[in-house]
């Protein structure tokens, strides 16, 4: 944890950060994918698995996954986004000594 000052550095180190790809000089398609640059394959697979499991077993992350799918995101991209969100939450909890993650959804409130 001491090697990273914010969660974005950890996500970039894992290689799950999104990058934009433009084809045909910007006149064609534009799409995003994970960078896989400098990342560890096992860490990337672990982040994917965490995102997949949380999107089916955790009410907060289920809602997050459903919002991404409603926007048209691919299933695998939504799993990676869920894993990255978990990394951000866990990093913040460990770095700042916060209590366990209790989102408003668990207390009966729904997030928009």
Secondary structure, DSSP 8 states (H G I E B T S, - for coil): -TT-SSHHHHHHHHT--EEEEE-GGGTS-EEEEE--SS--HHHHHHHHHHHHHHHHH-HHHHHHHHHHHHTT--HHHHHHHHHHHHHHHHHHHHHHT------GGGGT----
